[in-house]
Amino acid sequence: MAINLTPDQEQFIEAKLQAGKYRSAEEILEIALRLLDEYDRANAEWVENVRGKIEAAMEASNHTPSIDGETFVNQILERFQQTHQA
């Protein structure tokens, strides 16, 4: 596989090599790809976590009587005031 890098990407890799922390461009790319994989896995976990929370909230809302927006906001404000008066 051939990979074409932009001039900025080449400069970035060259700067890392000149700093002496990495031995080769391949090492830098290997680390970058590993980090990308970790990022993708963490993102997928986050999406599943949020999806589960949304599903749980939707299920809970099916068993909770509806209230209008003004009542909801007033209840939140009351709770806020109670916790900050203690």
Summary of the structure (lengths in Angstrom):
residues: 86
radius of gyration: 25.3
end to end distance: 65.2
largest distance: 65.5
contacts: 149
relative contact order: 0.05
helix: 79%
strand: 0%
